[in-house]
Amino acid sequence: MNKTLSDSESLGEEPEESLVVEDLCISYGVVGAVDGVSFTLNAGEILTLIGSNGAGKTSILRAISRQVASVRGRISYAGRNLNNLKAHEVVKLGIAHVPEGRRIFLNLTVEDNLDLGAWSANRKLEYKSDLEHVYSLLPRLYERRKQSAGTLSGGEQQMLAIGRAMMAHPRLLLLDEPSLGLAPQLIERIFEIIVALNKEGHSVLLVEQNAMMALSIAHNAIVLESGHIVLAGTASELLKSEDVRKAYLGQE
């Protein structure tokens, strides 16, 4: 039987800065979205979740960032139970969520959007250094810093969504469909940015329809179907899997 911990309790047994999901179940009314999912993402790794639409990938990210409540199961990060925390408290623990569709403020400037990322994590004292870091990683944002976000291209808007998350100084990034709707050359750039962030020490939980690209940069991977894990292993193992190649990579 799982012990229920308060949000102030440390779990004590987990490696530093690991994300642990145990027996996670999520429902929307009577509709089950995720059923009994368990996995661990260790510090410094990229773990990708792949699967068709409706497999439960986005729901898992939203449960981790506490945008939706889980019916059952435990989610912890760096030994801290997340189940009873609010979304803004999860951000302060070092977890940033870049949602599908970017959700930037189109009527605000690029820099105003970045400001909001800093305020959400209460990092006003580190604002200048965080902003310089984002601009060094994403120089296009510096060039566009005074422009309205609504005038940016799709790829630039995705960079802004990532940059805004980086202003919270996260250790763990939750990325939901970062390549959605982008041209091939921009997809490559977005994945280069993800790799660069990982090399800086950020852990990444990546949800991505472009399974080939996701598996090419990830350390480990999970395949979801109808809310269940059907395959899990290293990314290189799943790239070699005949079932994965047929179902998700379009290869016979």
C-alpha positions as CSV (number, residue, x, y, z in Angstrom):
1,M,0.0,0.0,0.0
2,N,1.4,3.4,-0.9
3,K,2.0,5.8,2.0
4,T,0.6,9.3,1.5
5,L,3.0,12.0,2.3
6,S,2.3,15.6,3.0
7,D,3.7,18.2,0.5
8,S,6.3,19.2,3.1
9,E,7.7,15.7,3.6
10,S,10.9,14.4,1.9
11,L,10.8,10.9,0.5
12,G,14.5,10.4,1.4
13,E,15.2,7.4,-0.8
14,E,15.5,9.0,-4.3
15,P,18.6,10.2,-6.1
16,E,19.0,14.0,-6.0
17,E,16.9,15.8,-8.6
18,S,15.3,12.6,-10.0
19,L,11.7,12.7,-11.1
20,V,9.8,9.6,-9.9
21,V,6.3,8.8,-11.2
22,E,4.6,5.8,-9.6
23,D,1.3,4.2,-10.5
24,L,-0.1,7.4,-12.0
25,C,-3.7,7.4,-12.9
26,I,-5.5,10.4,-14.4
27,S,-9.2,10.8,-15.5
28,Y,-11.3,13.5,-16.9
29,G,-14.7,12.8,-15.5
30,V,-15.5,9.2,-16.4
31,V,-12.9,9.1,-19.2
32,G,-9.6,7.6,-18.2
33,A,-6.5,9.2,-19.7
34,V,-3.6,7.5,-17.9
35,D,-3.7,4.2,-16.1
36,G,-0.9,2.9,-13.8
37,V,2.1,4.7,-15.4
38,S,5.4,4.5,-13.5
39,F,8.9,5.7,-14.6
40,T,12.0,7.5,-13.3
41,L,13.8,10.4,-15.0
42,N,17.3,10.8,-13.5
43,A,19.1,14.1,-13.3
44,G,20.8,15.1,-16.5
45,E,18.8,12.8,-18.7
46,I,16.4,13.3,-21.6
47,L,13.4,11.0,-21.4
48,T,11.0,11.1,-24.3
49,L,7.3,10.0,-24.3
50,I,6.1,8.9,-27.7
51,G,2.7,7.6,-28.8
52,S,-0.3,8.5,-30.8
53,N,-2.8,11.3,-30.0
54,G,-4.8,10.5,-26.9
55,A,-2.1,8.2,-25.5
56,G,-1.9,10.2,-22.3
57,K,1.5,12.0,-22.9
58,T,0.2,15.6,-22.3
59,S,-1.8,14.5,-19.3
60,I,1.3,13.2,-17.7
61,L,3.2,16.5,-18.1
62,R,0.2,18.4,-16.8
63,A,0.0,16.1,-13.7
64,I,3.7,16.7,-13.0
65,S,3.3,20.5,-13.2
66,R,0.1,20.1,-11.1
67,Q,-2.2,21.6,-13.8
68,V,-4.4,18.5,-13.4
69,A,-4.9,16.3,-10.4
70,S,-4.2,12.6,-10.4
71,V,-6.7,10.1,-9.3
72,R,-4.1,7.7,-7.9
73,G,-0.3,7.5,-7.7
74,R,2.6,9.5,-6.5
75,I,4.8,12.1,-8.2
76,S,8.0,13.3,-6.6
77,Y,11.0,15.4,-7.6
78,A,14.3,15.5,-5.7
79,G,12.7,13.6,-2.9
80,R,9.8,16.0,-2.6
81,N,6.2,14.9,-2.9
82,L,4.4,17.0,-5.6
83,N,0.9,15.6,-5.2
84,N,-0.4,18.3,-2.9
85,L,1.5,21.2,-4.3
86,K,0.1,24.0,-6.4
87,A,1.4,24.8,-9.9
88,H,3.4,27.9,-8.8
89,E,5.0,25.9,-6.0
90,V,6.2,23.3,-8.5
91,V,7.9,26.1,-10.5
92,K,9.7,27.2,-7.4
93,L,11.1,23.7,-7.0
94,G,12.8,24.0,-10.3
95,I,10.3,22.5,-12.8
96,A,9.2,24.5,-15.8
97,H,6.5,23.4,-18.3
98,V,6.5,24.5,-21.9
99,P,3.0,23.6,-23.0
100,E,1.8,22.5,-26.4
101,G,0.8,25.6,-28.4
102,R,3.4,27.8,-26.6
103,R,0.7,30.0,-24.9
104,I,2.8,33.1,-25.0
105,F,1.2,36.5,-24.7
106,L,1.0,37.7,-28.3
107,N,0.2,41.3,-27.4
108,L,3.2,41.7,-25.2
109,T,6.8,42.2,-26.3
110,V,9.3,39.4,-26.3
111,E,11.1,40.9,-23.3
112,D,7.8,41.3,-21.4
113,N,7.0,37.6,-22.0
114,L,10.4,36.7,-20.6
115,D,9.8,39.0,-17.6
116,L,6.8,36.9,-16.7
117,G,8.9,33.8,-16.5
118,A,11.1,35.4,-13.9
119,W,8.3,36.7,-11.8
120,S,6.5,33.3,-11.8
121,A,9.6,31.9,-10.1
122,N,10.2,34.9,-7.8
123,R,13.7,35.4,-9.2
124,K,13.7,39.1,-9.4
125,L,17.3,39.4,-8.0
126,E,18.7,37.1,-10.6
127,Y,16.7,38.7,-13.4
128,K,19.6,40.3,-15.3
129,S,21.9,37.2,-15.4
130,D,19.0,35.0,-16.3
131,L,18.0,37.3,-19.2
132,E,21.6,37.4,-20.4
133,H,21.7,33.6,-20.4
134,V,18.5,33.3,-22.4
135,Y,19.7,35.8,-25.0
136,S,23.1,34.0,-25.3
137,L,21.3,30.7,-25.9
138,L,18.6,32.2,-28.1
139,P,20.1,35.2,-29.8
140,R,17.1,35.6,-32.1
141,L,15.1,36.6,-29.1
142,Y,17.6,39.4,-28.4
143,E,17.2,40.7,-31.9
144,R,13.4,40.6,-31.5
145,R,13.2,41.7,-27.8
146,K,11.2,44.9,-28.4
147,Q,8.8,43.3,-30.9
148,S,5.3,42.1,-30.1
149,A,5.4,38.3,-29.7
150,G,2.5,38.1,-32.1
151,T,4.8,39.3,-35.0
152,L,7.2,36.4,-34.5
153,S,7.4,33.3,-36.7
154,G,6.2,30.0,-35.3
155,G,9.8,28.9,-34.6
156,E,10.6,32.2,-32.9
157,Q,7.4,31.8,-30.7
158,Q,8.6,28.4,-29.7
159,M,12.0,29.8,-28.8
160,L,10.2,32.4,-26.7
161,A,8.2,29.8,-24.9
162,I,11.4,27.9,-24.0
163,G,13.1,31.2,-23.1
164,R,10.3,32.2,-20.8
165,A,10.6,28.8,-19.1
166,M,14.3,29.2,-18.7
167,M,13.8,32.5,-16.9
168,A,12.4,30.5,-14.0
169,H,15.9,28.8,-13.8
170,P,14.6,25.3,-13.9
171,R,16.5,22.1,-13.3
172,L,13.8,20.0,-15.1
173,L,12.1,21.0,-18.3
174,L,8.7,19.5,-19.4
175,L,8.4,20.1,-23.2
176,D,5.2,19.3,-24.9
177,E,5.3,19.0,-28.7
178,P,8.0,21.7,-29.3
179,S,8.3,20.9,-33.0
180,L,4.5,21.1,-33.7
181,G,3.7,23.0,-36.8
182,L,7.3,24.1,-37.6
183,A,9.2,23.8,-40.9
184,P,11.9,21.1,-41.0
185,Q,14.8,23.5,-40.6
186,L,13.2,25.1,-37.6
187,I,12.5,21.7,-36.1
188,E,16.3,21.0,-36.3
189,R,17.0,24.3,-34.5
190,I,14.6,23.6,-31.7
191,F,16.1,20.2,-31.1
192,E,19.6,21.7,-31.1
193,I,18.4,24.0,-28.3
194,I,17.0,21.1,-26.3
195,V,20.4,19.3,-26.6
196,A,22.2,22.5,-25.6
197,L,20.0,22.9,-22.5
198,N,20.6,19.3,-21.6
199,K,24.4,19.8,-21.9
200,E,24.1,22.7,-19.4
201,G,22.7,20.2,-16.9
202,H,18.9,20.5,-17.4
203,S,16.9,17.3,-17.2
204,V,14.2,17.1,-19.9
205,L,10.9,15.2,-20.2
206,L,10.0,15.5,-23.8
207,V,6.6,14.8,-25.4
208,E,7.0,14.8,-29.2
209,Q,5.1,13.5,-32.2
210,N,8.3,13.5,-34.3
211,A,9.4,10.2,-32.8
212,M,12.6,9.9,-35.0
213,M,13.9,13.3,-33.8
214,A,12.9,12.7,-30.2
215,L,14.6,9.3,-30.1
216,S,17.7,10.7,-31.8
217,I,18.4,13.1,-28.9
218,A,16.9,11.2,-25.9
219,H,18.8,8.9,-23.5
220,N,15.7,6.8,-22.7
221,A,12.2,6.5,-24.1
222,I,8.7,5.3,-23.3
223,V,5.9,4.3,-25.7
224,L,2.4,4.9,-24.5
225,E,-0.9,3.6,-25.9
226,S,-4.3,4.4,-24.4
227,G,-2.7,5.6,-21.1
228,H,-0.5,2.5,-20.6
229,I,3.2,2.0,-21.1
230,V,3.7,-0.7,-23.8
231,L,7.5,-0.3,-24.4
232,A,10.3,1.3,-22.5
233,G,14.1,1.3,-22.8
234,T,17.0,3.3,-24.1
235,A,16.3,5.5,-27.1
236,S,18.7,3.5,-29.2
237,E,16.9,0.3,-28.3
238,L,13.6,1.7,-29.3
239,L,15.0,3.1,-32.6
240,K,15.9,-0.5,-33.4
241,S,12.5,-1.9,-32.4
242,E,10.6,-3.2,-35.4
243,D,7.3,-2.4,-33.7
244,V,8.3,1.2,-33.0
245,R,9.7,1.6,-36.5
246,K,6.4,0.5,-38.0
247,A,4.0,2.3,-35.7
248,Y,5.8,5.6,-35.1
249,L,8.6,6.0,-37.6
250,G,6.7,5.1,-40.7
251,Q,9.3,2.4,-41.6
252,E,8.7,-1.2,-42.6
